Amino acid sequence: MSVTVRVPAKVNVQLAVGAARPDGFHELANVFLAVGLYDEVTAAPAGELRVTCAGPDAEQVPLDRTNLAARAALALAERHGVEPAVHLHIAKDIPVAGGMAGGSADGAAALVACDALWGTGASRDELLDICAELGSDVPFSLVGGAALGTGRGEMLTPLEVGGTFHWVFALARRGLSTPAVFREFDRLAAGRDVPEPAASPDVLAALAKGDCDALALAVSNDLQPAALSLFPELSDTLAAGRAAGALAALVSGSGPTTAFLASDAGSAAEVAAVLRASGTCRAVRTAEGPVAGATVV
């Protein structure tokens, strides 16, 4: 017997970042939207905990117990007194180290898959509690749809979305470390007051109405200056997408994937074609959102 769980990537339509907390994390107002780029995690019985991975950039994925999928299995097994003897295979399609929560997605998917495989019967609240222990983005990967994440991003409030949003994602030629981007944010913020993060009423209203033009005017990412400071070439990708007719262009999360909002599927295809020909990125993907979170398939 095996269980396969499909889990989506995310884009941050708003990422407001507060000052560093004493524990090293930052207070966030993080408006997540799940989009249709997916990893699949398959859990199968094995003699011991083992992680394998296949797909684009799979060689960059750690296969030891630092992998969030492995950590998820260990956390669930410990809570329920189960031996974590499971083979977790990750079929990778979410960009690695791309600011789209691929590792977090794998953690959420492994948690759901192991719960089903072992019959632990964990409640939704228990799964979310384990997700929050694993990382700031993991709870949203479980839930999907659209949500406002506060605290360090793990405390979720579901959001209404009144339509489908069309996105183009340009994948960079190298990754960016999320901790490094936050350190750069702190360096750039040194000596000035950092306001308390708050969700933008304009972002929330645009999502609720399904209004892509209004959302384009409201999207923001407080980590974008830090990502561009560490990876200046991303400015060329952003400019190429804007020139191609994207309604909005921004770095996705901590980067380095860049995200472009389009008015419809046809416009997204046009923006994608221009970006592919621009020479400013290594690959381009299109996706729609919102989509469901981690789901057994």
LUMDOMI-482040 format. One record per residue (C-alpha): x, y, z. Coordinates in Angstrom, 2 decimals. Layout:
# residues N
{{X; Y; Z}} ...
END
This chain:
# residues 297
{{0.00; 0.00; 0.00}} {{1.12; 3.55; -0.66}} {{-0.47; 6.99; -0.39}} {{0.24; 9.90; -2.76}} {{-0.54; 13.50; -1.84}} {{-0.49; 16.40; -4.26}} {{0.40; 19.82; -2.85}} {{0.58; 23.25; -4.51}} {{3.09; 26.08; -4.65}} {{2.21; 29.51; -3.28}} {{2.66; 33.09; -4.33}} {{2.60; 35.97; -1.84}} {{0.33; 38.69; -3.17}} {{1.37; 40.73; -0.14}} {{4.29; 40.18; 2.19}} {{4.56; 42.82; 4.90}} {{7.55; 42.29; 7.20}} {{8.04; 43.73; 10.66}} {{11.21; 44.13; 12.69}} {{13.10; 41.09; 13.91}} {{11.69; 39.54; 17.09}} {{13.85; 38.38; 20.03}} {{13.55; 34.79; 18.72}} {{15.03; 35.86; 15.36}} {{11.78; 35.56; 13.42}} {{9.87; 38.52; 12.00}} {{6.24; 39.46; 12.47}} {{4.50; 39.11; 9.11}} {{1.28; 39.96; 7.35}} {{1.50; 37.40; 4.60}} {{-1.31; 37.07; 2.03}} {{-0.88; 33.62; 0.48}} {{-2.46; 32.37; -2.74}} {{-2.04; 28.70; -3.68}} {{-1.29; 28.21; -7.38}} {{-1.37; 25.21; -9.69}} {{2.26; 24.12; -9.68}} {{2.48; 20.87; -7.73}} {{4.79; 18.47; -5.95}} {{3.58; 14.95; -5.19}} {{4.78; 13.02; -2.15}} {{4.23; 9.25; -1.99}} {{4.51; 7.43; 1.33}} {{5.06; 3.67; 1.27}} {{6.05; 1.14; 3.97}} {{9.81; 0.58; 4.27}} {{12.37; -0.89; 6.62}} {{13.42; 2.59; 7.78}} {{12.80; 6.24; 7.03}} {{14.07; 7.00; 3.55}} {{13.62; 10.03; 1.24}} {{14.06; 10.05; -2.54}} {{13.36; 12.80; -5.04}} {{12.97; 13.15; -8.80}} {{12.19; 16.07; -11.08}} {{13.66; 19.47; -11.97}} {{16.56; 20.42; -9.65}} {{16.02; 17.26; -7.58}} {{19.77; 17.13; -6.94}} {{19.39; 20.24; -4.76}} {{16.87; 18.60; -2.42}} {{18.35; 17.17; 0.83}} {{17.53; 13.50; 1.30}} {{18.43; 13.23; 4.98}} {{16.39; 14.02; 8.07}} {{16.72; 17.76; 7.53}} {{14.21; 17.44; 4.67}} {{10.84; 18.81; 5.82}} {{9.08; 15.71; 4.51}} {{11.26; 13.53; 6.74}} {{10.77; 15.89; 9.68}} {{7.00; 15.74; 9.19}} {{7.01; 11.94; 9.26}} {{9.16; 11.90; 12.39}} {{6.94; 14.44; 14.18}} {{3.74; 12.53; 13.43}} {{5.32; 9.18; 14.36}} {{6.56; 10.54; 17.69}} {{3.13; 11.92; 18.61}} {{1.35; 8.64; 17.87}} {{3.96; 6.12; 18.95}} {{4.47; 4.84; 15.42}} {{7.76; 3.56; 14.00}} {{8.71; 6.03; 11.22}} {{9.54; 3.22; 8.80}} {{8.44; 4.87; 5.58}} {{9.80; 5.61; 2.13}} {{8.90; 9.15; 1.08}} {{9.29; 9.83; -2.62}} {{9.02; 13.45; -3.76}} {{8.04; 14.07; -7.38}} {{9.29; 17.64; -7.69}} {{7.73; 20.29; -9.90}} {{7.67; 23.33; -7.59}} {{10.89; 25.35; -8.06}} {{13.60; 24.49; -5.53}} {{14.80; 27.42; -3.38}} {{12.49; 29.62; -5.42}} {{10.37; 31.43; -2.84}} {{7.29; 29.34; -3.66}} {{7.33; 27.13; -0.53}} {{8.36; 23.91; -2.26}} {{10.05; 22.45; 0.81}} {{7.14; 23.50; 3.02}} {{4.74; 21.92; 0.54}} {{6.62; 18.64; 0.78}} {{6.41; 18.74; 4.57}} {{2.64; 19.24; 4.49}} {{2.19; 16.53; 1.86}} {{4.30; 14.01; 3.79}} {{2.29; 14.72; 6.93}} {{-1.02; 14.03; 5.17}} {{0.39; 10.97; 3.40}} {{1.83; 9.41; 6.57}} {{-1.37; 10.12; 8.51}} {{-3.32; 8.20; 5.85}} {{-0.73; 5.41; 5.52}} {{-0.45; 4.80; 9.27}} {{-4.12; 5.42; 10.08}} {{-3.17; 7.78; 12.89}} {{-6.44; 9.70; 12.51}} {{-4.89; 13.05; 13.38}} {{-7.36; 15.92; 13.52}} {{-7.02; 18.93; 11.22}} {{-5.97; 21.02; 14.23}} {{-3.27; 18.52; 15.17}} {{-1.93; 18.46; 11.61}} {{-1.84; 22.28; 11.56}} {{-0.07; 22.29; 14.93}} {{2.64; 19.97; 13.58}} {{2.87; 22.09; 10.43}} {{3.49; 25.22; 12.51}} {{6.30; 23.42; 14.36}} {{7.91; 22.51; 11.03}} {{7.98; 25.98; 9.48}} {{6.21; 29.24; 8.83}} {{4.82; 28.34; 5.37}} {{3.92; 24.71; 6.08}} {{0.41; 25.34; 7.51}} {{-0.65; 27.20; 4.37}} {{0.62; 24.37; 2.17}} {{-1.76; 22.09; 4.05}} {{-4.74; 24.48; 3.76}} {{-4.29; 26.02; 0.28}} {{-6.77; 28.44; -1.25}} {{-6.03; 31.93; 0.02}} {{-5.20; 33.01; 3.55}} {{-3.68; 35.75; 5.65}} {{-0.74; 34.48; 7.67}} {{0.24; 36.42; 10.79}} {{2.76; 35.84; 13.55}} {{5.69; 34.45; 11.57}} {{3.15; 33.41; 8.92}} {{1.85; 30.27; 10.60}} {{-1.38; 31.68; 12.08}} {{-3.89; 31.51; 9.22}} {{-7.15; 33.28; 8.49}} {{-8.88; 31.95; 5.34}} {{-9.71; 34.59; 2.73}} {{-12.53; 34.79; 0.24}} {{-11.52; 34.87; -3.43}} {{-14.07; 35.90; -6.02}} {{-12.39; 34.59; -9.15}} {{-9.36; 32.98; -10.76}} {{-6.04; 34.81; -11.05}} {{-3.59; 34.02; -13.85}} {{0.14; 34.03; -13.11}} {{3.42; 33.63; -14.92}} {{6.51; 32.55; -12.96}} {{10.06; 33.11; -14.18}} {{12.57; 30.74; -12.61}} {{15.99; 32.18; -11.87}} {{19.32; 30.58; -12.73}} {{20.25; 30.11; -9.07}} {{18.51; 29.95; -5.72}} {{18.28; 32.37; -2.83}} {{18.45; 31.42; 0.84}} {{15.39; 32.64; 2.76}} {{17.45; 33.30; 5.94}} {{19.96; 35.29; 3.86}} {{17.17; 37.44; 2.40}} {{15.80; 38.18; 5.87}} {{19.30; 39.08; 7.07}} {{19.61; 41.47; 4.16}} {{16.20; 42.92; 5.02}} {{17.49; 43.58; 8.55}} {{20.67; 45.17; 7.19}} {{18.73; 47.46; 4.86}} {{16.31; 48.35; 7.67}} {{19.03; 49.18; 10.20}} {{18.59; 52.62; 11.75}} {{14.98; 53.16; 10.68}} {{11.64; 52.35; 12.23}} {{10.00; 49.29; 10.71}} {{6.19; 49.59; 10.93}} {{4.03; 46.81; 12.30}} {{2.96; 44.61; 9.37}} {{-0.70; 44.73; 8.41}} {{-2.78; 43.25; 5.62}} {{-3.65; 45.73; 2.89}} {{-7.42; 46.36; 2.66}} {{-6.93; 46.89; -1.08}} {{-5.35; 43.44; -1.50}} {{-8.11; 41.75; 0.49}} {{-10.84; 43.58; -1.43}} {{-9.30; 42.76; -4.80}} {{-9.09; 39.07; -3.92}} {{-12.66; 39.00; -2.67}} {{-13.91; 40.61; -5.89}} {{-11.68; 38.55; -8.17}} {{-10.46; 41.83; -9.65}} {{-7.05; 41.33; -11.29}} {{-6.62; 45.00; -12.18}} {{-7.23; 46.10; -8.60}} {{-4.94; 43.33; -7.28}} {{-2.19; 44.46; -9.67}} {{-2.26; 47.92; -8.09}} {{-2.12; 46.53; -4.56}} {{0.46; 43.68; -4.57}} {{3.61; 44.28; -2.55}} {{6.59; 42.46; -1.09}} {{8.73; 44.01; 1.65}} {{11.45; 41.41; 0.97}} {{11.83; 42.46; -2.66}} {{14.51; 45.13; -2.04}} {{16.56; 42.60; -0.08}} {{16.18; 39.93; -2.77}} {{17.20; 42.43; -5.47}} {{20.17; 43.55; -3.39}} {{21.44; 39.96; -3.25}} {{20.41; 39.09; -6.82}} {{20.40; 42.31; -8.91}} {{19.77; 40.46; -12.18}} {{16.17; 39.86; -11.08}} {{15.48; 43.50; -11.97}} {{16.00; 42.58; -15.64}} {{13.45; 39.76; -15.36}} {{10.91; 42.05; -13.69}} {{11.41; 44.66; -16.38}} {{11.00; 42.09; -19.17}} {{7.71; 40.88; -17.70}} {{6.35; 44.39; -17.35}} {{7.35; 45.19; -20.93}} {{5.56; 42.03; -22.06}} {{2.28; 43.35; -20.69}} {{2.06; 41.87; -17.20}} {{-0.34; 43.78; -14.98}} {{2.07; 43.47; -12.03}} {{5.54; 42.10; -11.44}} {{7.10; 41.17; -8.12}} {{9.54; 38.81; -6.46}} {{7.68; 35.80; -5.03}} {{8.30; 35.61; -1.29}} {{12.01; 35.58; -0.56}} {{12.74; 34.88; -4.23}} {{14.37; 34.40; -6.58}} {{11.30; 33.31; -8.58}} {{9.56; 36.35; -10.04}} {{5.78; 36.44; -10.41}} {{3.73; 38.25; -13.03}} {{-0.02; 38.79; -12.83}} {{-1.89; 38.61; -16.14}} {{-5.44; 39.55; -17.06}} {{-6.38; 36.14; -18.48}} {{-4.92; 32.86; -19.73}} {{-4.15; 34.26; -23.17}} {{-2.26; 37.24; -21.75}} {{-0.37; 34.91; -19.42}} {{0.75; 32.83; -22.40}} {{1.95; 35.98; -24.19}} {{3.92; 37.19; -21.17}} {{5.42; 33.72; -20.76}} {{6.54; 33.62; -24.39}} {{8.27; 36.99; -24.13}} {{9.99; 36.02; -20.88}} {{11.25; 32.74; -22.40}} {{12.79; 34.70; -25.26}} {{14.23; 37.43; -23.02}} {{17.27; 35.52; -21.79}} {{16.66; 36.82; -18.26}} {{15.57; 33.50; -16.69}} {{16.13; 29.76; -17.10}} {{12.50; 28.64; -17.36}} {{8.97; 30.01; -17.31}} {{5.76; 28.47; -15.96}} {{2.13; 29.55; -15.95}} {{-0.42; 28.70; -13.27}} {{-3.78; 29.74; -11.91}} {{-4.97; 30.26; -8.37}} {{-6.44; 29.73; -5.95}} {{-6.24; 25.92; -5.78}} {{-6.76; 23.41; -2.97}} {{-4.04; 22.54; -0.46}} {{-2.49; 19.11; 0.24}} {{-4.85; 16.46; -1.16}} {{-4.69; 12.67; -1.34}} {{-4.80; 11.55; -4.98}} 
END
